[in-house]
């Protein structure tokens, strides 16, 4: 889940930056050009959310008893 979250966060936020400052578009989100930069922000936030949810849902490691 962390890999998917990282991918979404990078692609989403990178698409916002590229849309705002250059004429380059990421091919995977080129269909959503009319919805940029809002869609890129949403995709990035969903990715960060997946990473945060994974951190909270993972079991804390138990320390060995000494």
NORPECOR-V395565 format. One record per pair of residues at least 12 apart in sequence whose C-alpha atoms are under 7 Angstrom apart, sorted by sequence separation. I is the first residue (numbers start at 1). J is the second residue. If there is no record, write none. Layout:
# NORPECOR-V395565
i = [I	I]
j = [J	J]
This chain:
# NORPECOR-V395565
i = [19	16	16	16	15	16	13	12	13	12	12	13	12	9	10	8	9	8	9	9	8	9	6	5	5	5	5	2	1	2	1	2	1]
j = [37	36	37	40	40	41	40	40	41	41	43	44	44	43	44	43	44	44	45	47	47	48	47	47	48	50	51	50	50	51	51	54	54]
